[in-house]
Amino acid sequence: MQTAEHESKRESRHDDGRYEAVRSRDARFDGAFFFAVETTGIYCRPSCPAVTPKRHNVRFFATAAAAQGSGFRACRRCRPDAVPGSADWNVRADVVGRAMRLIGDGVVDREGVAGLAGRLGYSARQVQRQLTAELGAGPVALARAQRAHTARVLLQTTGLPVTEIAFASGFASVRQFNDTIRAVYAATPSELRATAPAHDRASRRAATPSAGVPLRLAHRGPYQPGPVFDLLQREAVAGIEEVSGAPGRRVYRRTLRLPYGTGIVAVQERPGRPGTGSGGWLEARLHLTDLRDLTTSVQRLRRLFDLDADPYAVDERLGADPRLAPLVAARPGLRSPGTADPAELAVRALVGPGEAERLVQRYGKALDAPCGTLTHLFPEPAVLAEAEPGGTAGALAAALADGAVRLDPGADRDDAERALLAVPGLDARTAAVLRTRALGDPDVAPPGPAVPDTWRPWRSYALNHLRAAGEWEQDR
């Protein structure tokens, strides 16, 4: 009894803290939690500009899916479904964090709950129980919320027919699509399209079938695009990537291999709402051969550009270190870039840009419709393993192809690192690079000079600050 009472008081204090974030409209918590107002039946992000509701009318939820499952609909003013994802899902290495990364990648839509559970090494019942207990929603509800967001984006930024949008968003039927849109947004698909913000209406008018899907990739807090684009430009492999334009206004373009087809994406260096600390976005445009890949491609771009990070937590910790404090002050919101294709990155990190370009030209799949200098997809591991089976690269490709090395969003990071180190000839330095970028681990210290434990749990970010300042050797 006393334990239950203590837990109740602790939760009440936690909710009081959340309410203070709502009262101050603190954008730092957008995506970290959601609040719902019982008198209106609406749920919002913490920074919603509407009049702050009374405390006794407010309920808090860990996910949008949980709020939707309790009968609340999304606020049309603050669009809570469009916030950056919780930073926890990228940081955490437990089954809930791994499950959320896989759901974000579209695994439930493609493989069902059984497929998600199989990738995690748990039963479907165990996964359902753990997600529901912690997040207030199971995998089906979480995937449903994600489908609804994808549908809203397509409705408001493209002129696609509603029927096409239903299936492109991952819904099994038009009826299921209509019912979900009404439940989540309290509007029909046509009504939701008509209420699009001015920016989305302008994008839709300018869009053509060949122009792709325009997107705003939201992030919280400050964002330093320059170092990310510097890295992408330095590593770019001809045929699958290009970076054009002058620093500050560069555009990164690359090809994507996706579950249902292929894609070409363009992301602009210049962030939206520059100079503000509350957050913003990167402008992007996606050209997909199959629109069912929209959700997956967006999540892969978010990992590549580290858009779901919590820069406030990172900068607060690292800014307290005497060595790092001036670097953090000079580059607030510096990110730790990931990758859009973990298997591709693994091979590239091992062989280097020059050899990677040779592999692309010799074994990469040519696009049906090349776009400028983008002509190929990076060769799949199975193709490389068969074509050039010798050496460390061949061994790594074989391990990736047969599943001995797993680098997907749901992979266990410790297991993956052990499997990488078991590949003959693959060294600890390369394994550290892959743990940081392919697996998104925020706390990696590569072999070499000692990295202070006081930089935990953000050592990956600390080293990026040192690299940006020229105080740490660039990784290969």
C-alpha positions as CSV (number, residue, x, y, z in Angstrom):
1,M,0.0,0.0,0.0
2,Q,2.8,2.4,1.0
3,T,4.7,1.5,-2.2
4,A,1.6,2.2,-4.4
5,E,1.0,5.5,-2.5
6,H,4.6,6.6,-3.0
7,E,4.5,5.7,-6.7
8,S,1.3,7.7,-7.0
9,K,2.9,10.8,-5.4
10,R,6.0,10.5,-7.6
11,E,3.8,10.3,-10.7
12,S,1.8,13.3,-9.6
13,R,5.0,15.4,-9.1
14,H,6.2,14.2,-12.6
15,D,2.9,15.4,-14.1
16,D,3.1,18.7,-12.2
17,G,6.5,19.2,-13.9
18,R,4.9,18.4,-17.3
19,Y,2.2,20.9,-16.6
20,E,4.7,23.7,-15.9
21,A,6.3,22.9,-19.4
22,V,2.8,23.3,-20.9
23,R,2.2,26.6,-19.0
24,S,5.5,27.9,-20.3
25,R,4.9,26.5,-23.8
26,D,8.3,24.9,-23.7
27,A,9.1,23.5,-27.1
28,R,12.0,21.5,-25.6
29,F,9.4,18.9,-24.6
30,D,7.6,18.6,-27.9
31,G,7.6,14.9,-28.8
32,A,8.8,13.9,-25.3
33,F,5.1,13.8,-24.1
34,F,1.7,15.0,-25.1
35,F,-1.1,16.5,-23.1
36,A,-4.9,16.2,-23.6
37,V,-7.7,18.4,-22.4
38,E,-10.7,16.5,-21.2
39,T,-13.2,19.4,-21.7
40,T,-12.3,19.7,-25.4
41,G,-11.3,16.2,-26.4
42,I,-8.1,17.5,-28.0
43,Y,-4.5,16.5,-27.5
44,C,-1.6,18.9,-28.1
45,R,2.2,19.3,-28.0
46,P,3.6,21.1,-24.9
47,S,4.3,24.3,-26.9
48,C,0.8,24.7,-28.3
49,P,0.0,28.4,-28.4
50,A,-3.7,28.0,-27.3
51,V,-4.9,29.2,-23.9
52,T,-3.4,26.9,-21.2
53,P,-6.1,24.6,-19.8
54,K,-6.7,24.2,-16.1
55,R,-4.5,21.6,-14.4
56,H,-7.4,19.4,-13.4
57,N,-8.6,19.1,-17.0
58,V,-5.3,17.9,-18.3
59,R,-4.1,14.3,-18.9
60,F,-0.6,13.4,-20.0
61,F,0.5,10.7,-22.5
62,A,3.9,9.3,-23.6
63,T,2.8,9.0,-27.2
64,A,0.3,10.4,-29.7
65,A,-1.0,6.9,-30.1
66,A,-1.9,6.7,-26.4
67,A,-3.8,9.9,-26.6
68,Q,-5.6,8.8,-29.7
69,G,-6.4,5.5,-28.0
70,S,-8.1,7.3,-25.2
71,G,-10.4,9.1,-27.6
72,F,-8.6,12.4,-28.1
73,R,-8.2,14.0,-31.5
74,A,-5.2,16.0,-32.7
75,C,-5.1,19.7,-32.3
76,R,-5.4,21.5,-35.6
77,R,-3.5,24.5,-34.4
78,C,-0.2,22.9,-33.1
79,R,-0.4,19.6,-35.2
80,P,1.1,17.4,-32.4
81,D,1.6,14.5,-34.9
82,A,4.3,16.6,-36.7
83,V,6.7,17.0,-33.8
84,P,10.2,15.4,-33.7
85,G,10.2,11.9,-32.3
86,S,11.1,11.4,-28.6
87,A,14.9,11.4,-28.2
88,D,14.5,8.4,-26.0
89,W,13.8,6.0,-28.9
90,N,17.2,6.8,-30.5
91,V,19.1,6.7,-27.2
92,R,17.6,3.7,-25.5
93,A,19.0,0.2,-26.2
94,D,16.2,-1.8,-24.5
95,V,13.4,-3.6,-26.2
96,V,11.0,-0.6,-26.1
97,G,13.5,1.7,-27.8
98,R,14.4,-0.9,-30.4
99,A,10.7,-1.6,-31.0
100,M,10.0,2.1,-31.5
101,R,12.8,2.4,-34.0
102,L,11.5,-0.6,-36.0
103,I,7.9,0.7,-35.9
104,G,9.2,4.1,-37.2
105,D,10.9,2.2,-40.0
106,G,7.5,0.7,-41.0
107,V,8.1,-2.9,-39.9
108,V,4.6,-3.4,-38.4
109,D,3.0,-2.2,-41.7
110,R,5.1,-4.6,-43.7
111,E,5.5,-7.6,-41.4
112,G,2.8,-7.2,-38.8
113,V,3.3,-7.5,-35.0
114,A,4.7,-11.1,-35.4
115,G,7.4,-9.7,-37.7
116,L,8.3,-7.0,-35.2
117,A,8.4,-9.5,-32.3
118,G,10.6,-11.8,-34.3
119,R,13.1,-9.1,-35.0
120,L,13.3,-8.3,-31.3
121,G,13.6,-11.9,-30.2
122,Y,10.4,-11.8,-28.1
123,S,6.9,-13.1,-28.4
124,A,4.2,-10.9,-29.8
125,R,2.5,-11.0,-26.5
126,Q,5.6,-9.8,-24.6
127,V,6.1,-6.9,-27.0
128,Q,2.5,-5.9,-26.7
129,R,2.7,-6.0,-22.9
130,Q,5.9,-4.0,-22.7
131,L,4.9,-1.3,-25.1
132,T,1.4,-0.9,-23.6
133,A,2.7,-0.8,-20.0
134,E,5.3,1.9,-20.8
135,L,3.8,3.9,-23.6
136,G,0.0,3.4,-23.2
137,A,-0.3,1.9,-26.7
138,G,0.6,-1.3,-28.4
139,P,2.5,-1.8,-31.7
140,V,-0.7,-1.7,-33.8
141,A,-1.9,1.6,-32.3
142,L,1.6,3.1,-32.6
143,A,1.8,2.1,-36.3
144,R,-1.8,3.4,-36.8
145,A,-0.8,6.8,-35.4
146,Q,2.2,6.9,-37.8
147,R,0.0,6.0,-40.8
148,A,-2.4,8.8,-39.9
149,H,0.5,11.3,-39.8
150,T,1.7,10.1,-43.2
151,A,-1.8,10.4,-44.6
152,R,-2.1,14.0,-43.4
153,V,1.2,14.9,-45.0
154,L,0.1,13.5,-48.3
155,L,-3.3,15.0,-48.1
156,Q,-2.0,18.5,-47.4
157,T,1.1,18.6,-49.5
158,T,0.2,16.6,-52.6
159,G,-2.7,16.5,-55.1
160,L,-2.8,12.8,-55.1
161,P,-6.3,11.2,-55.1
162,V,-7.6,10.2,-51.7
163,T,-7.8,6.5,-52.7
164,E,-4.1,6.5,-53.6
165,I,-3.1,8.2,-50.4
166,A,-5.0,5.6,-48.3
167,F,-2.8,2.8,-49.6
168,A,0.3,4.8,-49.8
169,S,0.0,5.6,-46.1
170,G,-0.1,1.9,-45.3
171,F,-3.9,1.4,-44.7
172,A,-5.4,-1.9,-45.7
173,S,-8.6,-0.4,-47.1
174,V,-10.1,3.0,-47.9
175,R,-12.7,2.4,-45.1
176,Q,-10.0,1.9,-42.5
177,F,-8.3,5.0,-43.8
178,N,-11.5,7.1,-43.6
179,D,-12.3,5.9,-40.1
180,T,-8.8,6.6,-38.8
181,I,-8.7,10.1,-40.2
182,R,-12.1,10.9,-38.7
183,A,-11.0,9.5,-35.3
184,V,-7.6,11.2,-35.2
185,Y,-8.4,14.6,-36.8
186,A,-12.2,14.9,-36.4
187,A,-12.5,15.5,-40.1
188,T,-12.9,13.6,-43.4
189,P,-9.9,13.3,-45.6
190,S,-11.3,16.0,-47.9
191,E,-12.0,18.4,-45.0
192,L,-8.5,17.8,-43.7
193,R,-7.0,18.6,-47.1
194,A,-9.0,21.8,-47.2
195,T,-7.6,23.0,-43.8
196,A,-4.0,22.7,-44.9
197,P,-1.7,25.5,-43.7
198,A,-0.8,28.1,-46.3
199,H,2.7,26.7,-46.8
200,D,1.3,23.2,-47.5
201,R,-1.4,24.6,-49.8
202,A,1.3,26.4,-51.8
203,S,3.4,23.2,-52.0
204,R,0.4,21.3,-53.2
205,R,-0.3,23.8,-56.0
206,A,3.3,23.7,-57.1
207,A,3.6,19.9,-57.0
208,T,3.4,17.7,-60.0
209,P,3.8,13.9,-60.3
210,S,7.5,14.4,-61.2
211,A,8.2,17.1,-58.5
212,G,8.1,14.7,-55.6
213,V,6.7,15.1,-52.1
214,P,7.8,18.3,-50.3
215,L,8.5,17.8,-46.6
216,R,9.5,19.7,-43.5
217,L,11.8,17.5,-41.4
218,A,11.2,19.0,-37.9
219,H,13.8,19.1,-35.2
220,R,13.8,20.4,-31.6
221,G,16.1,23.1,-30.4
222,P,19.1,24.6,-32.3
223,Y,20.6,22.7,-35.3
224,Q,24.0,23.0,-36.9
225,P,23.6,21.9,-40.5
226,G,27.1,23.0,-41.6
227,P,29.1,20.1,-40.0
228,V,26.6,17.5,-41.1
229,F,26.7,18.7,-44.7
230,D,30.5,19.0,-44.5
231,L,30.6,15.3,-43.5
232,L,28.2,14.3,-46.3
233,Q,30.2,16.3,-48.9
234,R,33.5,14.8,-47.7
235,E,32.1,11.2,-47.9
236,A,29.9,11.5,-51.0
237,V,30.2,8.6,-53.4
238,A,29.6,9.5,-57.1
239,G,26.6,7.8,-58.7
240,I,24.6,7.5,-55.4
241,E,25.2,10.9,-53.8
242,E,26.0,14.5,-54.5
243,V,26.3,17.8,-52.6
244,S,25.9,21.0,-54.6
245,G,25.8,24.7,-53.8
246,A,27.8,27.0,-51.7
247,P,28.3,26.4,-47.9
248,G,25.2,27.6,-46.1
249,R,23.0,26.8,-49.0
250,R,24.0,23.4,-50.1
251,V,21.7,20.6,-51.2
252,Y,22.3,17.0,-50.5
253,R,20.9,14.4,-52.9
254,R,21.1,10.7,-52.8
255,T,19.4,7.5,-53.9
256,L,17.6,5.2,-51.6
257,R,16.8,1.5,-51.7
258,L,13.4,1.0,-50.0
259,P,11.1,-1.9,-49.1
260,Y,8.7,-1.3,-52.0
261,G,10.9,0.5,-54.6
262,T,13.5,3.2,-54.9
263,G,13.8,6.8,-54.1
264,I,15.8,10.0,-54.6
265,V,15.8,12.6,-51.8
266,A,17.0,16.2,-51.7
267,V,17.6,18.0,-48.4
268,Q,18.5,21.7,-48.1
269,E,21.3,22.8,-45.7
270,R,19.5,26.0,-44.6
271,P,17.3,25.2,-41.6
272,G,13.8,26.6,-41.3
273,R,13.3,29.5,-38.8
274,P,17.1,30.1,-38.5
275,G,18.3,31.9,-35.4
276,T,15.6,30.6,-33.0
277,G,16.3,28.1,-30.2
278,S,12.8,26.5,-30.1
279,G,13.3,24.3,-33.1
280,G,12.8,24.4,-36.8
281,W,13.1,22.1,-39.8
282,L,15.1,21.0,-42.8
283,E,13.3,21.3,-46.2
284,A,13.3,18.1,-48.2
285,R,11.7,16.6,-51.3
286,L,11.2,12.9,-51.9
287,H,10.8,11.2,-55.3
288,L,9.5,7.7,-54.7
289,T,8.7,5.0,-57.2
290,D,6.2,3.7,-54.6
291,L,4.5,6.1,-52.1
292,R,4.2,3.3,-49.6
293,D,7.8,4.0,-48.8
294,L,7.2,7.5,-47.6
295,T,7.2,6.7,-43.9
296,T,10.3,4.5,-44.1
297,S,12.3,7.0,-46.2
298,V,11.4,9.9,-43.8
299,Q,12.5,7.9,-40.8
300,R,15.8,7.0,-42.5
301,L,16.4,10.7,-43.3
302,R,15.7,11.6,-39.7
303,R,18.3,9.1,-38.5
304,L,20.8,10.3,-41.1
305,F,20.5,14.0,-40.0
306,D,19.9,13.1,-36.3
307,L,16.7,15.1,-36.2
308,D,15.2,13.4,-33.1
309,A,18.1,14.2,-30.8
310,D,17.6,16.3,-27.6
311,P,20.2,19.1,-28.0
312,Y,19.2,20.6,-24.7
313,A,20.2,17.5,-22.7
314,V,23.4,17.0,-24.8
315,D,24.5,20.7,-24.5
316,E,23.8,20.9,-20.8
317,R,25.9,17.9,-20.0
318,L,28.8,18.6,-22.3
319,G,28.7,22.4,-21.7
320,A,29.6,21.7,-18.0
321,D,33.0,20.3,-19.1
322,P,35.8,22.9,-19.2
323,R,37.3,21.5,-22.4
324,L,34.0,21.3,-24.2
325,A,32.2,24.4,-22.9
326,P,33.6,26.8,-25.5
327,L,33.0,24.3,-28.3
328,V,29.3,23.8,-27.2
329,A,28.9,27.5,-27.0
330,A,30.2,27.9,-30.5
331,R,28.0,25.2,-32.0
332,P,24.9,24.7,-29.9
333,G,22.8,21.8,-31.2
334,L,25.6,20.0,-33.0
335,R,24.4,16.6,-34.1
336,S,25.8,13.1,-34.4
337,P,24.9,12.0,-38.0
338,G,23.7,8.5,-38.7
339,T,23.0,6.8,-42.0
340,A,20.1,6.2,-44.4
341,D,21.4,2.7,-45.1
342,P,23.3,0.8,-42.4
343,A,24.5,-2.0,-44.6
344,E,25.8,0.5,-47.2
345,L,27.6,2.5,-44.5
346,A,29.3,-0.6,-43.1
347,V,30.9,-1.5,-46.5
348,R,31.8,2.2,-47.2
349,A,33.4,2.7,-43.7
350,L,35.5,-0.4,-44.4
351,V,36.7,0.3,-48.0
352,G,36.7,4.1,-48.2
353,P,35.1,6.4,-50.8
354,G,37.3,5.5,-53.8
355,E,36.7,1.8,-53.5
356,A,33.0,2.4,-52.8
357,E,32.7,4.3,-56.0
358,R,34.2,1.4,-57.9
359,L,31.7,-1.0,-56.3
360,V,28.8,1.3,-57.3
361,Q,29.8,1.5,-60.9
362,R,30.6,-2.2,-61.2
363,Y,27.9,-3.8,-59.1
364,G,25.3,-1.2,-58.2
365,K,21.8,-1.4,-59.7
366,A,21.2,1.3,-62.3
367,L,18.1,3.4,-61.7
368,D,15.3,3.0,-64.2
369,A,15.2,6.8,-64.4
370,P,18.5,8.4,-63.6
371,C,18.4,12.0,-62.2
372,G,21.5,14.0,-63.1
373,T,24.5,12.5,-61.5
374,L,22.4,10.1,-59.5
375,T,22.4,6.9,-61.5
376,H,22.7,3.9,-59.2
377,L,21.8,2.3,-55.9
378,F,24.6,1.0,-53.7
379,P,25.1,-2.7,-54.4
380,E,23.3,-5.0,-51.9
381,P,25.5,-7.1,-49.5
382,A,24.4,-10.4,-51.2
383,V,25.6,-9.1,-54.6
384,L,29.0,-8.0,-53.2
385,A,29.4,-11.3,-51.3
386,E,28.9,-13.3,-54.5
387,A,30.9,-10.9,-56.8
388,E,34.0,-10.4,-54.6
389,P,33.9,-12.9,-51.8
390,G,37.6,-12.5,-50.7
391,G,39.0,-10.3,-48.0
392,T,37.4,-8.4,-45.2
393,A,34.9,-6.6,-47.4
394,G,33.7,-9.9,-48.8
395,A,33.4,-11.4,-45.3
396,L,31.5,-8.4,-44.1
397,A,29.1,-8.4,-47.1
398,A,28.5,-12.1,-46.5
399,A,27.8,-11.5,-42.8
400,L,25.4,-8.7,-43.6
401,A,23.7,-10.8,-46.3
402,D,23.1,-13.9,-44.1
403,G,22.1,-12.0,-41.0
404,A,25.2,-12.8,-38.9
405,V,25.6,-9.0,-38.6
406,R,22.4,-7.0,-38.1
407,L,22.5,-3.3,-38.3
408,D,18.8,-2.5,-38.7
409,P,17.0,-0.1,-36.4
410,G,16.0,-2.9,-34.0
411,A,19.4,-4.5,-33.7
412,D,20.9,-5.0,-30.3
413,R,23.9,-2.7,-30.2
414,D,26.2,-5.0,-28.1
415,D,25.3,-8.0,-30.2
416,A,26.0,-6.1,-33.4
417,E,29.4,-4.9,-32.2
418,R,30.4,-8.4,-31.2
419,A,29.3,-9.7,-34.6
420,L,31.3,-7.0,-36.4
421,L,34.4,-7.8,-34.4
422,A,34.0,-11.4,-35.4
423,V,34.4,-10.5,-39.1
424,P,38.0,-11.4,-40.0
425,G,40.0,-8.2,-40.5
426,L,37.4,-5.8,-39.2
427,D,39.0,-3.6,-36.5
428,A,37.7,-1.9,-33.4
429,R,37.9,1.5,-34.9
430,T,35.5,0.6,-37.8
431,A,33.2,-1.2,-35.4
432,A,33.0,2.0,-33.3
433,V,32.2,4.1,-36.3
434,L,29.4,1.7,-37.2
435,R,28.1,1.6,-33.6
436,T,27.9,5.4,-33.7
437,R,26.4,5.9,-37.1
438,A,24.7,2.7,-38.3
439,L,23.3,1.9,-34.8
440,G,22.8,5.4,-33.6
441,D,24.6,4.9,-30.3
442,P,25.1,8.4,-28.7
443,D,27.8,7.2,-26.3
444,V,30.6,5.6,-28.2
445,A,34.3,6.1,-27.5
446,P,36.5,4.7,-30.3
447,P,39.9,3.1,-29.4
448,G,42.7,5.5,-29.0
449,P,43.2,8.4,-26.5
450,A,41.1,8.1,-23.4
451,V,37.7,9.7,-23.5
452,P,36.5,11.0,-20.1
453,D,33.6,9.2,-18.5
454,T,32.3,12.6,-17.5
455,W,31.2,13.0,-21.1
456,R,28.7,10.1,-20.7
457,P,26.1,9.4,-22.0
458,W,27.0,11.7,-24.9
459,R,30.5,10.7,-25.9
460,S,29.6,10.5,-29.6
461,Y,28.5,14.1,-29.5
462,A,31.5,15.2,-27.5
463,L,33.8,13.7,-30.2
464,N,31.8,15.5,-32.9
465,H,32.5,18.8,-31.2
466,L,36.2,18.0,-31.1
467,R,36.2,17.0,-34.8
468,A,34.3,20.1,-35.8
469,A,36.9,22.2,-33.9
470,G,39.8,20.3,-35.6
471,E,40.9,18.8,-32.3
472,W,40.2,15.1,-33.1
473,E,41.3,13.0,-36.0
474,Q,38.5,12.5,-38.6
475,D,37.2,9.0,-38.9
476,R,37.8,7.3,-42.2
